[in-house]
Amino acid sequence: MMLNQEIHPRIEVDERTFKRFLRFPPARAFEGAMAEAAAWAKDWFTQNGRPWVVSLKADAAIRATTGDRWPPETDLGVIVASAGPEAEAHAGACFENDEPDRYYFLECYAAAVVDELLTRARNAHGQSRHYSPGYPEWGIEANIPLLRAIQNQVTLPGPLRTLDSGMLVPKKSQIAVFALNPSSLETP
């Protein structure tokens, strides 16, 4: 059951979140070249990024890929979020064109976009936490059967695949699993 889908939503990434992904002190202001690079990444993504997010109730096949992380009676929700392939491709071009600052800032901004998409979707279902492949005690390779099960249940609005390692492509994408509250299953 699809709970929600947003294709190309407008995203406002909080500056503190962006700084966290940049590993930049939150209280320190962007200045000079750093301020220019930060503004450029935000503007580029706003004009060219094509993020998307889908949340759905996990069916039995998806549930089977999550192991025994939740009690059997717990309904699970799944969020699949992606910044889209555009930022990754343009960041790569920046790297190839010897523009490491633009590369780094765009990569970090796209990561912050995925974080914002996950946070919004989780909050919409009354949840403050999620768990994803790649977190402690759940290897990244779990993305392979998890994504396959998700794609058997729903058509995603953008491209997403796994490498043999389990890494998602586009790389600024994430699958998150969370416990559903009974009230989060109500549709408006």
C-alpha positions in Angstrom: 0.0 0.0 0.0 1.4 3.4 -1.1 1.3 5.9 1.8 2.7 8.9 0.0 4.7 9.9 -3.0 6.4 13.2 -3.9 8.0 13.7 -7.2 10.3 16.7 -7.5 9.2 18.4 -4.3 10.5 21.8 -3.4 13.1 21.3 -0.7 14.4 23.8 1.7 17.5 22.4 3.3 18.1 23.9 6.8 21.5 25.6 6.9 22.5 23.6 10.0 21.8 20.4 8.1 23.8 21.5 5.1 26.7 22.4 7.4 26.5 19.0 9.2 27.0 17.3 5.8 29.8 19.6 5.0 31.4 18.9 8.4 31.3 22.6 9.0 30.9 24.2 12.5 27.2 25.0 12.8 27.8 28.4 14.6 30.3 29.6 12.0 29.0 31.7 9.2 29.8 30.9 5.5 32.1 33.6 4.2 33.9 34.4 1.0 34.5 31.5 -1.3 32.6 29.1 1.0 29.5 31.3 1.0 29.7 31.4 -2.8 30.1 27.7 -3.1 27.2 27.0 -0.7 24.9 29.5 -2.5 25.9 28.0 -5.9 25.1 24.4 -4.7 21.7 25.4 -3.4 20.8 27.4 -6.5 22.1 24.7 -8.8 20.0 22.0 -7.1 16.9 24.2 -6.9 17.0 24.7 -10.6 18.2 21.3 -11.8 17.7 18.7 -9.1 14.9 16.2 -9.5 14.4 14.6 -6.0 11.7 12.2 -5.1 10.4 10.3 -2.2 8.0 7.4 -1.7 6.6 5.9 1.5 4.7 2.7 1.6 3.5 0.0 4.0 5.8 -3.0 3.9 4.3 -6.1 2.5 5.4 -9.6 3.6 8.2 -9.8 1.0 9.7 -6.5 2.1 9.2 -7.5 5.8 11.1 -10.7 5.1 14.2 -8.7 4.0 14.4 -6.8 7.2 15.2 -9.8 9.5 14.1 -9.8 13.1 14.8 -6.1 13.9 11.1 -5.5 14.9 8.6 -7.6 16.7 6.5 -9.7 14.3 3.3 -7.9 15.1 4.7 -4.5 14.2 3.5 -2.9 11.0 6.5 -1.5 9.0 6.7 1.5 6.7 9.4 2.0 4.1 10.7 5.3 2.8 12.7 5.4 -0.4 14.3 8.8 -1.1 16.6 10.1 -3.8 18.2 13.4 -4.7 18.0 12.0 -8.3 20.8 11.4 -10.8 21.2 15.0 -11.9 23.3 16.2 -8.9 25.6 13.2 -9.0 26.2 13.7 -12.7 26.9 17.4 -12.4 29.1 16.9 -9.3 31.1 14.4 -11.3 31.5 16.9 -14.1 32.7 19.5 -11.6 35.3 17.1 -10.4 36.4 16.3 -13.9 36.6 20.0 -14.7 38.9 20.6 -11.7 36.3 22.3 -9.6 36.6 20.4 -6.3 34.8 23.0 -4.2 31.7 22.8 -6.4 31.9 19.0 -6.5 32.1 18.8 -2.7 29.4 21.4 -1.9 26.9 19.8 -4.5 27.5 16.3 -3.1 26.9 17.5 0.4 23.8 19.5 -0.6 22.3 16.5 -2.4 23.0 14.4 0.8 21.2 17.0 2.9 18.2 16.9 0.4 17.9 13.1 1.0 18.1 13.7 4.8 15.3 16.3 4.5 13.1 14.0 2.4 13.5 11.2 4.9 12.8 13.5 7.8 9.6 14.9 6.2 8.3 11.5 5.3 9.1 10.1 8.7 7.4 13.0 10.5 4.3 12.7 8.3 3.9 9.2 9.8 4.6 10.4 13.4 8.0 8.7 13.6 11.2 10.2 14.8 13.5 7.3 13.9 14.3 4.9 11.1 16.8 2.2 10.4 18.5 1.6 7.1 20.9 -0.9 5.5 24.4 0.2 6.3 23.5 1.1 9.9 25.1 -1.0 12.6 24.3 -4.7 12.4 22.5 -4.3 9.1 24.9 -4.5 6.2 24.7 -2.4 3.1 24.2 -5.5 1.0 20.7 -5.7 2.5 19.7 -3.0 0.0 19.8 -5.6 -2.8 16.8 -7.8 -1.7 15.1 -4.9 0.0 15.1 -2.8 -3.2 14.0 -5.8 -5.2 11.0 -6.4 -2.9 10.1 -2.7 -2.9 10.2 -2.6 -6.7 7.9 -5.7 -6.8 5.4 -3.8 -4.7 5.6 -0.3 -6.3 6.9 1.6 -9.3 9.4 4.2 -8.1 9.2 7.6 -9.7 12.9 7.8 -10.6 15.8 5.5 -11.3 17.3 3.5 -8.5 19.4 0.3 -8.5 22.0 -1.4 -6.4 25.6 -2.2 -7.1 26.8 -5.8 -6.2 28.0 -4.3 -2.9 24.5 -3.0 -2.1 25.3 0.6 -2.6 22.4 2.5 -4.1 22.7 4.3 -7.5 22.2 7.3 -7.6 24.4 7.4 -4.5 22.5 10.2 -2.9 19.6 7.8 -2.2 18.4 5.9 0.9 16.0 3.3 1.9 14.6 3.6 5.5 12.4 1.3 7.4 10.4 2.4 10.4 7.6 1.1 12.7 4.2 2.4 11.7 1.8 3.7 14.3 -1.8 2.6 13.6 -2.8 6.3 13.1 -0.1 6.7 10.4 -2.1 4.3 8.2 -5.0 6.7 8.0 -5.1 8.5 4.7 -6.4 12.1 4.6 
